[in-house]
Amino acid sequence: MMGKGNAPAVRTKKKFKRTWPFYLMVLPGLIYLLINNYMPMFGIIIAFKDMNYSKGIFGSDWCGLENFRFLFGTKDAWTITRNTIGYNVAFFVIGTFLAVFLAICMNEIRSRTASKLYQTLILLPYLISWVVVSYLVYAFLSGENGFLNKSLFPALGLKPINWYQDKTYWPYILVLVNTWKSVGYSMIIYFSSIVGISQDYYEAARIDGASKIKQIRYITLPLLKPTVITMFILSVGQVFRSDFGLFYQVTKNSGALYEYTRTIDVYVYQALMKNADYSMSGAASVYQSICGFILIVAANLIVRKYNRSSALF
C-alpha cells in the first residue's frame, strides 16, 4: 500500500529528471520576460499621480484621472489616436494583400536558386535598421540634394518639393516605406503556409481542368484563411501601437508634419524626453495598453464565434 501511495510522487520525480534541461532552457526567456515586461508595470501608477521628482514615485500626490482628463481635453488625443489606428489599418490591408500576392508568385517559381534569391531580396529590407531606412528616405527626399528634387523632377520639368515641410504627401510616403520594409516578413509567413498545402488538392484540380487562377481562388486562398485570421488578431492587438522608428526617425521629427505623423508612441516619447512630463506620458501609455488589450480580446471573441479553431484562446 505504501508503494502505491508513493507512485505519483515517484513518477513526478522521474518526469522532472527527464524534463529539467528544458526548464533550464526556458529560464533565461522567463527572466527576460519578467524584467522587461512585468517589473516595469508598477510604473502604471505614475499615470495617476502628480509626479514630483523630490518626492519620488510613491511619495508624489495622487491626482486620480486628472492626467487623462487633461490628455483628452486637447486635440492631441484625437490626432494621435486617428493617426495610430488609421496607419495600422492601412498597413494591415495593403501589407496583407501584397504579402499574399508575393507568396503566391513565389510558390510558382520552380527554380530553387531563383526562389531563394527572391526571398532574400524581398526579406532584406525587414532586416535593415530604421536608422538606415531614414537615411535612405532622406537621400530621396532631401530638399537640396535628394534624388527626386535634384535629378528626377528637373528631368520631368516638375518643381521641387520641400518634403519635410509639406505634410500632404506623408500619409502615402509612410505607407509606402512601411510596406516596402515589412512585406517580406509577412510574405515568408504566408509562403510557408502555402508550401504546407498538400499537392493532392492541386493535382485533383488539374485533373478536373481547373486553371491556375481557379486553383488559387478555390484552394490556395481558402486554405490560407487560418493564417490570415491569426495575423489579423495579432495586428488588431498592435492597432494602438506604432513603429517609433518609422514615425519619428523617417520623418526627422519635423514639427510641420505632426498632424499626419504624430502617433501615440511618438507623443509618449516627446512628453517624456522633451517636456519631462512623466505623468502625461504615463497616462498616454496606459490608454494605449488598455485599448490594445480590449481590441485583441474583442477580435479573438469575434473570430472564435465564427471559426473556433482559428482563435488564439
C-alpha positions, 0 to 999 in steps of 0.5 A, spaced: 500 500 500 505 504 501 508 503 494 502 505 491 501 511 495 508 513 493 507 512 485 505 519 483 510 522 487 515 517 484 513 518 477 513 526 478 520 525 480 522 521 474 518 526 469 522 532 472 529 528 471 527 527 464 524 534 463 529 539 467 534 541 461 528 544 458 526 548 464 533 550 464 532 552 457 526 556 458 529 560 464 533 565 461 526 567 456 522 567 463 527 572 466 527 576 460 520 576 460 519 578 467 524 584 467 522 587 461 515 586 461 512 585 468 517 589 473 516 595 469 508 595 470 508 598 477 510 604 473 502 604 471 501 608 477 505 614 475 499 615 470 495 617 476 499 621 480 502 628 480 509 626 479 514 630 483 521 628 482 523 630 490 518 626 492 519 620 488 514 615 485 510 613 491 511 619 495 508 624 489 500 626 490 495 622 487 491 626 482 486 620 480 484 621 472 486 628 472 492 626 467 487 623 462 482 628 463 487 633 461 490 628 455 483 628 452 481 635 453 486 637 447 486 635 440 492 631 441 488 625 443 484 625 437 490 626 432 494 621 435 489 616 436 486 617 428 493 617 426 495 610 430 489 606 428 488 609 421 496 607 419 495 600 422 489 599 418 492 601 412 498 597 413 494 591 415 490 591 408 495 593 403 501 589 407 496 583 407 494 583 400 501 584 397 504 579 402 499 574 399 500 576 392 508 575 393 507 568 396 503 566 391 508 568 385 513 565 389 510 558 390 510 558 382 517 559 381 520 552 380 527 554 380 530 553 387 536 558 386 531 563 383 526 562 389 531 563 394 534 569 391 527 572 391 526 571 398 532 574 400 531 580 396 524 581 398 526 579 406 532 584 406 529 590 407 525 587 414 532 586 416 535 593 415 535 598 421 530 604 421 536 608 422 538 606 415 531 606 412 531 614 414 537 615 411 535 612 405 528 616 405 532 622 406 537 621 400 530 621 396 527 626 399 532 631 401 530 638 399 537 640 396 540 634 394 535 628 394 534 624 388 527 626 386 528 634 387 535 634 384 535 629 378 528 626 377 523 632 377 528 637 373 528 631 368 520 631 368 520 639 368 516 638 375 518 643 381 521 641 387 518 639 393 520 641 400 518 634 403 519 635 410 515 641 410 509 639 406 505 634 410 500 632 404 504 627 401 506 623 408 500 619 409 502 615 402 510 616 403 509 612 410 505 607 407 509 606 402 516 605 406 512 601 411 510 596 406 516 596 402 520 594 409 515 589 412 512 585 406 517 580 406 516 578 413 509 577 412 510 574 405 515 568 408 509 567 413 504 566 408 509 562 403 510 557 408 503 556 409 502 555 402 508 550 401 504 546 407 498 545 402 498 538 400 499 537 392 493 532 392 488 538 392 492 541 386 493 535 382 485 533 383 484 540 380 488 539 374 485 533 373 478 536 373 481 542 368 481 547 373 486 553 371 491 556 375 487 562 377 481 557 379 486 553 383 488 559 387 481 562 388 478 555 390 484 552 394 490 556 395 486 562 398 481 558 402 486 554 405 490 560 407 484 563 411 487 560 418 493 564 417 490 570 415 485 570 421 491 569 426 495 575 423 489 579 423 488 578 431 495 579 432 495 586 428 488 588 431 492 587 438 498 592 435 492 597 432 494 602 438 501 601 437 506 604 432 513 603 429 517 609 433 522 608 428 518 609 422 514 615 425 519 619 428 526 617 425 523 617 417 520 623 418 526 627 422 521 629 427 519 635 423 514 639 427 510 641 420 508 634 419 505 632 426 498 632 424 499 626 419 505 623 423 504 624 430 502 617 433 501 615 440 508 612 441 511 618 438 507 623 443 509 618 449 516 619 447 516 627 446 512 628 453 517 624 456 524 626 453 522 633 451 517 636 456 519 631 462 512 630 463 512 623 466 505 623 468 502 625 461 506 620 458 504 615 463 497 616 462 498 616 454 501 609 455 496 606 459 490 608 454 494 605 449 495 598 453 488 598 455 485 599 448 490 594 445 488 589 450 480 590 449 481 590 441 485 583 441 480 580 446 474 583 442 477 580 435 479 573 438 471 573 441 469 575 434 473 570 430 472 564 435 464 565 434 465 564 427 471 559 426 473 556 433 479 553 431 482 559 428 482 563 435 488 564 439 484 562 446 
